[in-house]
Amino acid sequence: MRDLDETDMEILQLLLSNARRPYSEIAETVGLSAPAVSDRVARLEEAGVINRFTLDVDRSQLRSGIPVLVTIEPGTDDPAALRTSLLETDAVEHVFTTAEADLVVFARVPDNDIAGWLADAVDMDNVADFEVELLATAAWSPDLGGTEFALSCAQCGNTVDSEGTAARIDDSLYQFCCPSCEARFEEKYAELQEGAD
C-alpha cells in the first residue's frame, strides 16, 4: 500500500466540487495523465476513501417542506434502530450522531406538526426527548481543507501508514497497520463465522 499524497487530496477536492468532472480535466489540473488519474481514483475507491459517486439534489427545488434541525435523545442505549428509521423517512436528508449519542436530524417536514411527523416516522418509545429548531436556510459545502489521510487499522485502531496491509474479506476491504493485526483480525473473523454457522 502506497502513502496517499497531496495529489490524491487535490483529486478528491476536484471530485467533491463536481463528481462528473472528466479525468482529462482533473489530469490537466493536477499535472498527470488521464489514465494516471483513473488509477488513483480506483485506488482511493479500493482503500475505502471514496465510497461512491452520488448526486447532490437540492430537495427544496423538488418539494416543499419546512427545514428543521431536530435533536433527539434516544430512549435506549443503542440508537441504531432509531437512526435507521429516520434515514428511511423521505423528509430526512442527514442524520448525525453526537459524542453523547444524541441524533441530530436535518429534515424538510411537510407541515407544521413536527411532533406528529416524528411520531409517524419512529417508535416514540425509543425517544427520551427531542428539540426542534426552525432553519432559515441550509447549505452543504464539502471541503477537505485541513484534513490528512488517516486510515485506521481494523484490528487495533492505530493509523495505517506505508507499512500497512489491506485484505478483502467477504467483499469488504479492511486496512491494517501491520501483518500481525491482519492475521489476528482474520482469525477472529473466522471464529465469529464458525460461531454464526
C-alpha positions as CSV (number, residue, x, y, z in Angstrom):
1,M,0.0,0.0,0.0
2,R,1.4,3.4,-1.1
3,D,1.1,6.5,1.0
4,L,-1.7,8.9,0.0
5,D,-0.3,12.3,-1.1
6,E,-1.2,15.9,-1.9
7,T,-2.2,14.9,-5.5
8,D,-4.8,12.5,-4.0
9,M,-6.2,15.3,-1.9
10,E,-6.3,17.6,-4.9
11,I,-8.2,14.9,-6.9
12,L,-10.6,14.4,-4.1
13,Q,-11.3,18.1,-3.8
14,L,-11.9,18.4,-7.5
15,L,-14.3,15.4,-7.4
16,L,-16.1,16.9,-4.4
17,S,-16.8,20.1,-6.3
18,N,-18.0,18.1,-9.4
19,A,-18.1,14.2,-9.3
20,R,-18.8,14.2,-13.1
21,R,-15.6,16.1,-13.9
22,P,-13.8,14.3,-16.7
23,Y,-10.5,12.6,-15.7
24,S,-8.8,14.5,-18.6
25,E,-9.8,17.8,-16.9
26,I,-8.6,16.6,-13.5
27,A,-5.3,15.4,-15.1
28,E,-4.7,18.8,-16.6
29,T,-5.2,20.5,-13.2
30,V,-3.0,18.1,-11.2
31,G,-0.3,17.5,-13.8
32,L,-0.9,13.8,-14.5
33,S,-2.3,11.8,-17.4
34,A,-5.9,10.9,-17.5
35,P,-5.1,7.1,-17.0
36,A,-2.9,8.0,-14.0
37,V,-5.9,10.0,-12.5
38,S,-8.2,7.0,-13.2
39,D,-5.7,4.7,-11.4
40,R,-5.5,7.0,-8.4
41,V,-9.3,7.2,-8.2
42,A,-9.6,3.4,-8.4
43,R,-7.0,3.1,-5.6
44,L,-9.0,5.6,-3.5
45,E,-12.1,3.6,-4.0
46,E,-10.3,0.3,-3.2
47,A,-8.9,1.9,0.0
48,G,-12.4,3.0,1.0
49,V,-11.6,6.7,0.9
50,I,-14.2,7.1,-1.9
51,N,-17.3,5.1,-1.2
52,R,-19.4,6.1,-4.1
53,F,-20.2,8.8,-6.6
54,T,-23.5,10.4,-5.9
55,L,-25.9,13.1,-6.8
56,D,-26.5,16.1,-4.5
57,V,-30.1,17.1,-5.2
58,D,-31.5,20.4,-3.9
59,R,-34.7,19.0,-2.5
60,S,-36.1,22.4,-1.9
61,Q,-36.5,22.7,-5.7
62,L,-38.4,19.4,-5.9
63,R,-40.8,19.5,-2.9
64,S,-42.0,21.9,-0.3
65,G,-41.3,21.3,3.4
66,I,-40.2,23.2,6.4
67,P,-36.4,22.9,7.0
68,V,-35.8,21.9,10.6
69,L,-33.0,20.6,12.8
70,V,-34.2,18.0,15.3
71,T,-32.0,16.9,18.2
72,I,-33.2,13.6,19.5
73,E,-32.1,12.0,22.8
74,P,-32.6,8.2,22.3
75,G,-34.5,6.4,25.0
76,T,-32.3,3.3,24.6
77,D,-28.6,2.7,24.9
78,D,-28.4,1.8,21.2
79,P,-29.7,4.5,18.8
80,A,-29.0,2.4,15.7
81,A,-32.7,1.3,15.2
82,L,-33.8,4.9,15.6
83,R,-31.2,6.2,13.2
84,T,-32.2,3.6,10.6
85,S,-35.9,4.5,10.9
86,L,-35.0,8.2,10.4
87,L,-32.9,7.5,7.4
88,E,-35.8,5.6,5.8
89,T,-38.0,8.7,6.1
90,D,-38.4,10.7,2.9
91,A,-38.2,14.0,4.7
92,V,-34.8,13.3,6.3
93,E,-31.7,14.4,4.4
94,H,-29.0,13.9,7.1
95,V,-28.6,12.2,10.4
96,F,-25.6,12.9,12.6
97,T,-24.7,11.1,15.9
98,T,-23.1,13.3,18.6
99,A,-20.5,12.2,21.1
100,E,-23.3,12.0,23.7
101,A,-25.1,9.5,21.3
102,D,-27.9,12.1,20.5
103,L,-29.1,12.2,16.9
104,V,-29.2,15.5,15.1
105,V,-31.5,15.3,12.1
106,F,-31.9,17.7,9.2
107,A,-35.3,17.2,7.6
108,R,-37.8,19.1,5.4
109,V,-41.0,18.4,7.3
110,P,-44.2,18.5,5.2
111,D,-46.3,20.6,7.6
112,N,-46.1,22.4,11.0
113,D,-46.9,19.3,13.0
114,I,-43.3,18.3,13.6
115,A,-44.1,16.2,16.7
116,G,-46.8,14.3,14.7
117,W,-44.3,13.8,11.8
118,L,-41.7,12.4,14.2
119,A,-44.3,10.1,15.8
120,D,-45.2,8.7,12.4
121,A,-41.5,8.3,11.4
122,V,-40.2,6.5,14.5
123,D,-41.2,4.5,17.5
124,M,-41.6,7.2,20.2
125,D,-40.8,4.6,22.9
126,N,-37.2,4.9,21.6
127,V,-37.2,8.7,22.1
128,A,-36.5,10.1,25.5
129,D,-36.7,13.8,24.4
130,F,-36.3,16.0,21.4
131,E,-35.8,19.6,20.5
132,V,-36.7,21.4,17.2
133,E,-35.1,24.4,15.6
134,L,-36.6,26.0,12.6
135,L,-34.0,26.7,9.9
136,A,-34.0,29.8,7.6
137,T,-31.6,28.1,5.1
138,A,-29.5,25.1,4.7
139,A,-26.3,24.7,2.6
140,W,-23.9,21.8,2.2
141,S,-20.3,22.7,1.2
142,P,-17.9,19.7,1.4
143,D,-14.3,20.6,1.8
144,L,-11.1,18.7,2.6
145,G,-9.3,21.7,4.0
146,G,-7.1,20.9,6.9
147,T,-7.6,17.2,6.7
148,E,-5.0,14.5,6.4
149,F,-5.4,10.9,5.3
150,A,-5.6,8.7,8.3
151,L,-6.8,5.1,7.6
152,S,-7.4,3.2,10.8
153,C,-6.4,-0.4,11.5
154,A,-9.5,-2.6,11.6
155,Q,-7.9,-4.6,14.4
156,C,-6.2,-2.1,16.8
157,G,-7.3,1.3,15.6
158,N,-3.8,2.6,15.0
159,T,-3.1,4.7,12.0
160,V,-2.2,2.8,8.8
161,D,0.9,4.0,7.1
162,S,3.0,2.8,4.2
163,E,3.9,-0.3,6.2
164,G,0.3,-1.3,6.4
165,T,-1.6,-4.0,4.6
166,A,-5.1,-4.5,3.2
167,A,-7.3,-7.5,2.9
168,R,-10.7,-8.2,1.3
169,I,-12.8,-10.4,3.5
170,D,-16.3,-11.3,2.3
171,D,-16.4,-8.5,-0.2
172,S,-15.3,-5.8,2.4
173,L,-11.9,-4.2,2.3
174,Y,-10.1,-3.9,5.7
175,Q,-7.0,-1.9,6.4
176,F,-4.3,-3.0,8.9
177,C,-1.3,-1.3,10.4
178,C,0.8,-4.5,10.3
179,P,0.6,-8.1,9.1
180,S,0.1,-9.4,12.7
181,C,-3.0,-7.2,13.1
182,E,-4.3,-8.6,9.8
183,A,-3.7,-12.2,11.0
184,R,-5.4,-11.6,14.3
185,F,-8.4,-10.0,12.6
186,E,-8.8,-12.8,10.1
187,E,-8.5,-15.4,12.9
188,K,-11.2,-13.6,15.0
189,Y,-13.4,-13.2,11.9
190,A,-13.1,-16.9,11.1
191,E,-14.1,-17.7,14.8
192,L,-17.1,-15.5,14.6
193,Q,-18.2,-17.0,11.3
194,E,-17.9,-20.5,12.8
195,G,-20.0,-19.4,15.8
196,A,-22.6,-18.0,13.5
197,D,-23.0,-21.2,11.4
